[in-house]
């Protein structure tokens, strides 16, 4: 609705609807300028300015001076609420937990290393303790937690993609029982995509293909800042497109999937004779330290992943490609190889800005938190 053109009902109802649109945009983006608010809501800058003043007087939002593109601007954010959100990312070798308020300010966070093939009961108990400790750290309790988002390997995908020994466990349900708070499960790549759209490399981008290159490769298509929901476990499974028709049998049962040539297991297998068993983190670190073998396998993986991205981008025509995941920590070694493949496709954009690298630290945990908090109403318990 734009400034009441063709509006039905009273002016007060229209103003309430426009106020709700402004608050929703601020909640989604955490902090956003008034110019950006006008763009995302379709309201005029003057209307946005008046609504922000009213909401500020009501104690719903606050403004701070900032700089955008070298110009002064007023950034709008929600006033801190007693409602907290928690984001949890259970990885193969570590867990991240973050606690944030309604203004998207991360008030506390903690990383915890995990042993290989860690047990579900022990890990979930540790997470529950961490959540309790972090909420106490910010002067709150579990009663103040309104939303908990969880992401981990296998969520939203096939059971064989999840952590070893966790295949039959409904992790969100189990953690809900332990915490006494509803837990929403989000696929890892979708969580990372939402984080980048809300306050990372994809702010203001209409559509993007987000590719998470880590232990395996997954993807998510963002449209209007939201991941498209697929029709089954294969949605976004970029790691299961064919990369070598005569290659190895994948865990999914197909032959030569991308994950058979560009996953952690595939890279570690190539290095096993000369380097012994290596974690993905060790491969990335050694590649950054100049180890020739580790640099070779990362470059090989990037080329294979880049080919799959090029095929997907040719079909879907996103405005941006966003690379996330552990392999991007090797910097130009990985990203330059992906860009080199994309440059061979005449139908794809050739500008440097077409491929971006994710900017959000702990993107999976932050994105899971964001998705879980989407059901929170910043206007509740306030007088209208």
C-alpha positions as CSV (number, residue, x, y, z in Angstrom):
1,X,0.0,0.0,0.0
2,X,1.5,3.3,-1.0
3,X,0.6,6.4,1.0
4,X,-3.1,5.6,1.0
5,X,-3.7,5.6,-2.7
6,X,-6.8,3.6,-3.3
7,X,-7.0,2.9,0.4
8,X,-10.1,1.4,2.0
9,X,-11.3,2.3,5.4
10,X,-10.4,5.1,7.7
11,X,-7.2,7.2,7.7
12,X,-6.4,5.7,11.2
13,X,-6.6,2.2,9.8
14,X,-4.3,3.2,6.9
15,X,-1.8,4.8,9.3
16,X,-1.8,1.7,11.5
17,X,-1.2,-0.5,8.4
18,X,1.7,1.7,7.3
19,X,3.2,1.8,10.8
20,X,3.1,-2.0,10.9
21,X,4.8,-2.1,7.5
22,X,7.6,0.2,8.8
23,X,8.0,-1.8,12.0
24,X,8.1,-5.1,10.1
25,X,10.8,-3.8,7.8
26,X,12.9,-2.5,10.8
27,X,12.4,-5.9,12.6
28,X,13.6,-7.8,9.5
29,X,16.7,-5.7,8.8
30,X,17.6,-4.9,12.4
31,X,18.8,-1.4,11.5
32,X,17.8,0.4,8.3
33,X,17.9,4.0,7.1
34,X,14.8,6.0,6.4
35,X,15.6,6.2,2.7
36,X,15.9,2.4,2.7
37,X,12.6,2.1,4.6
38,X,10.9,4.1,1.9
39,X,12.3,1.8,-0.8
40,X,11.3,-1.5,0.9
41,X,7.8,-0.4,2.1
42,X,6.8,1.6,-1.0
43,X,5.9,4.6,1.2
44,X,7.1,8.1,0.4
45,X,10.1,9.5,2.4
46,X,7.9,12.1,4.0
47,X,5.4,9.4,5.2
48,X,8.2,7.3,6.5
49,X,9.7,10.3,8.4
50,X,6.4,11.1,10.0
51,X,5.7,7.4,11.0
52,X,9.2,7.0,12.4
53,X,8.7,10.1,14.6
54,X,5.4,8.7,15.9
55,X,6.9,5.3,16.6
56,X,9.9,6.9,18.3
57,X,7.6,8.9,20.6
58,X,5.7,5.7,21.4
59,X,9.0,4.0,22.3
60,X,8.8,1.4,19.6
61,X,11.8,2.5,17.5
62,X,14.9,4.6,18.0
63,X,17.1,6.5,15.6
64,X,20.9,7.0,15.4
65,X,23.2,8.9,13.1
66,X,25.0,6.8,10.5
67,X,26.7,7.1,7.1
68,X,25.5,5.3,4.0
69,X,27.5,5.7,0.7
70,X,29.4,8.6,2.2
71,X,26.3,10.5,3.2
72,X,24.8,11.2,6.6
73,X,21.6,9.3,7.3
74,X,19.3,8.4,10.2
75,X,19.3,4.6,11.0
76,X,16.2,3.3,12.5
77,X,16.2,0.3,14.9
78,X,13.8,-1.3,17.4
79,X,14.0,-0.2,21.0
80,X,15.5,-3.0,23.0
81,X,12.7,-5.4,24.1
82,X,12.6,-7.8,27.0
83,X,12.0,-10.5,24.4
84,X,15.1,-12.4,23.5
85,X,15.8,-14.7,20.6
86,X,18.4,-17.6,20.5
87,X,20.2,-19.0,17.5
88,X,21.9,-22.4,17.7
89,X,24.2,-23.9,15.0
90,X,25.3,-27.5,15.7
91,X,28.2,-28.3,13.4
92,X,30.3,-31.4,12.9
93,X,33.0,-30.2,15.3
94,X,31.6,-27.2,17.2
95,X,28.4,-25.5,18.3
96,X,27.6,-21.8,18.2
97,X,24.9,-20.2,20.4
98,X,23.9,-16.5,20.2
99,X,21.4,-14.4,22.1
100,X,19.9,-11.2,20.7
101,X,17.2,-8.7,21.5
102,X,14.5,-7.4,19.3
103,X,16.8,-4.7,17.9
104,X,19.0,-7.4,16.5
105,X,21.8,-6.5,18.9
106,X,23.8,-9.7,19.7
107,X,24.0,-9.5,23.5
108,X,25.9,-12.7,24.1
109,X,27.5,-15.5,22.1
110,X,29.6,-18.6,22.7
111,X,31.5,-21.1,20.6
112,X,32.0,-24.6,22.0
113,X,34.3,-27.2,20.3
114,X,32.9,-30.7,19.9
115,X,34.6,-34.0,19.6
116,X,34.3,-36.0,16.3
117,X,31.0,-37.9,16.2
118,X,29.7,-36.2,19.3
119,X,26.7,-37.8,21.0
120,X,23.3,-36.1,20.6
121,X,22.3,-36.3,24.3
122,X,25.6,-34.8,25.6
123,X,25.6,-32.1,23.0
124,X,22.0,-31.0,23.6
125,X,22.6,-30.9,27.3
126,X,25.6,-28.7,26.7
127,X,23.5,-26.4,24.5
128,X,20.8,-26.1,27.1
129,X,23.5,-25.1,29.7
130,X,24.9,-22.6,27.3
131,X,21.6,-21.0,26.6
132,X,20.9,-20.7,30.3
133,X,24.3,-19.2,31.0
134,X,24.1,-16.7,28.2
135,X,20.6,-15.5,29.1
136,X,21.8,-15.0,32.7
137,X,24.8,-13.2,31.4
138,X,22.5,-10.5,29.9
139,X,20.4,-10.3,33.0
140,X,17.5,-12.4,31.8
141,X,16.2,-15.9,32.1
142,X,14.6,-18.5,29.8
143,X,11.3,-16.9,30.5
144,X,12.5,-13.9,28.5
145,X,13.3,-16.1,25.5
146,X,10.5,-15.8,22.9
147,X,12.1,-17.7,20.0
148,X,14.8,-20.3,19.4
149,X,16.2,-21.2,16.0
150,X,18.2,-24.3,15.4
151,X,20.3,-25.3,12.3
152,X,22.5,-28.3,11.7
153,X,23.6,-30.6,8.9
154,X,20.6,-32.6,7.5
155,X,17.9,-30.2,8.6
156,X,15.4,-29.9,5.7
157,X,17.4,-32.5,3.7
158,X,17.9,-36.3,3.5
159,X,18.7,-38.2,6.7
160,X,22.1,-39.3,5.5
161,X,23.3,-35.7,5.3
162,X,23.0,-35.3,9.1
163,X,25.5,-35.9,11.8
164,X,26.5,-39.5,12.5
165,X,24.2,-41.1,15.0
166,X,21.6,-38.3,14.8
167,X,19.7,-39.7,11.9
168,X,16.6,-40.8,13.8
169,X,16.4,-37.9,16.2
170,X,14.0,-35.0,15.9
171,X,16.5,-32.5,17.3
172,X,14.2,-29.5,17.4
173,X,11.6,-31.5,19.3
174,X,14.2,-32.8,21.7
175,X,15.7,-29.4,22.4
176,X,12.1,-28.0,22.8
177,X,11.6,-30.5,25.6
178,X,14.9,-29.6,27.3
179,X,14.5,-25.8,27.1
180,X,10.8,-25.6,27.6
181,X,10.7,-23.2,24.6
182,X,9.5,-24.0,21.0
183,X,12.5,-24.6,18.8
184,X,12.3,-24.0,15.0
185,X,14.7,-26.0,12.8
186,X,16.1,-24.2,9.7
187,X,18.4,-25.7,7.0
188,X,22.0,-24.4,7.3
189,X,22.2,-22.8,3.9
190,X,18.8,-21.1,4.3
191,X,19.9,-19.8,7.7
192,X,23.1,-18.4,6.2
193,X,21.1,-16.9,3.3
194,X,18.7,-15.1,5.6
195,X,21.6,-13.7,7.6
196,X,23.2,-12.3,4.5
197,X,19.9,-10.8,3.3
198,X,19.1,-9.2,6.6
199,X,22.4,-7.6,7.5
200,X,25.2,-8.9,5.3
201,X,26.3,-9.0,1.7
202,X,22.8,-9.3,0.2
203,X,21.0,-6.4,1.8
204,X,18.7,-4.8,-0.7
205,X,19.3,-7.5,-3.4
206,X,16.2,-8.7,-5.0
207,X,17.3,-12.3,-5.8
208,X,20.4,-14.3,-5.1
209,X,21.7,-17.8,-5.3
210,X,23.5,-18.5,-2.0
211,X,26.0,-21.4,-2.1
212,X,27.4,-22.9,1.1
213,X,30.6,-24.7,0.4
214,X,31.5,-26.6,3.5
215,X,31.6,-30.3,4.4
216,X,29.1,-30.7,1.5
217,X,27.7,-28.1,-0.9
218,X,24.2,-26.8,-0.6
219,X,22.3,-23.8,-2.0
220,X,19.3,-21.6,-1.4
221,X,17.5,-19.2,-3.8
222,X,16.6,-15.9,-2.2
223,X,13.8,-13.8,-3.6
224,X,12.9,-10.6,-1.8
225,X,15.1,-11.6,1.1
226,X,13.4,-14.9,1.7
227,X,14.5,-18.4,0.7
228,X,12.2,-20.1,-1.7
229,X,10.6,-23.2,-0.1
230,X,11.3,-26.4,-2.1
231,X,9.0,-29.3,-2.6
232,X,11.2,-32.0,-1.1
233,X,14.6,-33.0,0.3
234,X,16.3,-32.3,-3.0
235,X,15.6,-28.6,-2.9
236,X,18.9,-26.7,-2.9
237,X,20.9,-29.9,-2.9
238,X,23.6,-28.5,-5.3
239,X,26.0,-31.1,-3.9
240,X,23.9,-33.8,-5.7
241,X,24.1,-32.4,-9.2
242,X,26.2,-34.5,-11.5
243,X,29.9,-33.5,-11.6
244,X,31.5,-36.7,-12.9
245,X,29.1,-39.2,-14.6
246,X,31.8,-41.9,-14.4
247,X,32.7,-41.0,-10.8
248,X,32.2,-42.6,-7.4
249,X,28.8,-43.6,-5.9
250,X,27.4,-40.9,-3.7
251,X,25.7,-41.5,-0.4
252,X,22.4,-40.6,-2.1
253,X,22.9,-43.6,-4.5
254,X,23.6,-41.6,-7.6
255,X,27.0,-41.7,-9.4
256,X,29.4,-38.8,-9.6
257,X,27.6,-36.1,-7.5
258,X,29.4,-32.9,-6.8
259,X,29.8,-34.1,-3.2
260,X,31.9,-37.0,-4.4
261,X,34.5,-34.6,-5.7
262,X,34.2,-31.4,-3.6
263,X,33.2,-32.4,-0.1
264,X,35.3,-32.7,3.0
265,X,35.5,-36.4,2.7
266,X,36.6,-36.2,-1.0
267,X,39.3,-33.6,-0.2
268,X,40.5,-35.5,2.8
269,X,40.7,-38.7,0.8
270,X,42.9,-37.1,-1.9
271,X,45.3,-35.9,0.9
272,X,45.3,-39.0,3.1
273,X,48.4,-40.6,1.7
274,X,50.6,-37.5,1.9
275,X,49.0,-35.7,4.9
276,X,47.2,-38.3,6.9
277,X,43.6,-37.7,8.1
278,X,42.7,-34.0,8.1
279,X,39.6,-32.1,9.3
280,X,38.1,-29.5,6.9
281,X,39.3,-26.8,9.2
282,X,42.9,-28.2,9.0
283,X,42.7,-28.4,5.2
284,X,41.6,-24.7,5.0
285,X,44.3,-23.6,7.5
286,X,47.1,-25.5,5.6
287,X,45.9,-24.1,2.3
288,X,46.1,-20.6,3.8
289,X,49.6,-21.4,5.1
290,X,50.7,-22.2,1.6
291,X,50.6,-26.1,1.6
292,X,50.7,-27.0,-2.1
293,X,48.6,-30.2,-1.7
294,X,45.9,-28.5,0.3
295,X,45.8,-25.5,-2.1
296,X,45.5,-27.9,-5.0
297,X,42.5,-29.8,-3.6
298,X,40.7,-26.5,-2.6
299,X,41.3,-25.1,-6.1
300,X,40.0,-28.3,-7.7
301,X,36.9,-28.2,-5.4
302,X,36.3,-24.6,-6.3
303,X,36.3,-25.3,-10.0
304,X,33.9,-28.2,-9.6
305,X,31.6,-26.1,-7.4
306,X,31.9,-23.1,-9.8
307,X,30.7,-25.3,-12.7
308,X,27.6,-26.4,-10.8
309,X,27.0,-22.7,-9.8
310,X,27.3,-21.6,-13.4
311,X,24.7,-24.2,-14.5
312,X,22.3,-23.2,-11.8
313,X,22.8,-19.4,-12.4
314,X,22.2,-19.9,-16.2
315,X,18.9,-21.5,-15.4
316,X,17.7,-19.3,-12.5
317,X,19.3,-15.9,-13.5
318,X,19.8,-14.5,-10.0
319,X,21.0,-10.9,-9.5
320,X,23.9,-12.1,-7.2
321,X,25.8,-15.2,-6.3
322,X,26.8,-15.3,-2.7
323,X,29.5,-17.7,-1.5
324,X,29.5,-18.9,2.1
325,X,30.8,-21.8,4.1
326,X,34.2,-23.0,5.3
327,X,35.9,-23.2,2.0
328,X,35.5,-19.4,1.4
329,X,37.9,-18.9,4.3
330,X,40.7,-19.7,1.8
331,X,39.9,-16.3,0.2
332,X,40.9,-15.7,-3.4
333,X,42.1,-19.3,-3.8
334,X,38.5,-20.4,-3.7
335,X,36.6,-17.4,-5.0
336,X,38.9,-16.6,-7.9
337,X,38.5,-20.2,-9.2
338,X,34.7,-19.9,-9.0
339,X,34.7,-16.6,-10.8
340,X,37.0,-18.0,-13.5
341,X,34.4,-20.6,-14.3
342,X,31.5,-18.1,-14.3
343,X,33.4,-15.9,-16.7
344,X,33.4,-18.7,-19.3
345,X,29.6,-18.5,-19.5
346,X,28.5,-15.7,-21.9
347,X,24.9,-15.6,-20.6
348,X,26.0,-14.7,-17.1
349,X,26.8,-11.2,-15.9
350,X,30.5,-10.4,-16.2
351,X,30.8,-7.6,-13.5
352,X,32.9,-8.2,-10.4
353,X,29.8,-7.5,-8.2
354,X,28.0,-10.5,-9.5
355,X,29.8,-12.9,-7.1
356,X,30.0,-11.8,-3.5
357,X,31.3,-13.5,-0.4
358,X,29.2,-13.7,2.8
359,X,30.0,-11.1,5.4
360,X,28.2,-12.4,8.5
361,X,30.1,-14.1,11.2
362,X,28.2,-17.1,12.6
363,X,25.8,-16.6,9.8
364,X,24.0,-20.0,10.3
365,X,23.2,-19.2,14.0
366,X,22.2,-15.6,13.2
367,X,20.0,-16.7,10.4
368,X,18.3,-19.4,12.4
369,X,17.7,-16.8,15.1
370,X,16.2,-14.4,12.5
371,X,13.8,-17.0,11.1
372,X,12.7,-18.1,14.5
373,X,12.1,-14.5,15.6
374,X,10.0,-13.7,12.5
375,X,6.9,-14.7,14.5
376,X,7.6,-12.1,17.2
377,X,5.5,-9.0,17.2
378,X,7.5,-5.9,18.2
379,X,4.3,-4.0,18.9
380,X,2.8,-6.5,21.4
381,X,2.4,-5.4,25.0
382,X,2.5,-1.7,23.9
383,X,-0.4,0.7,23.9
384,X,-1.6,1.8,20.5
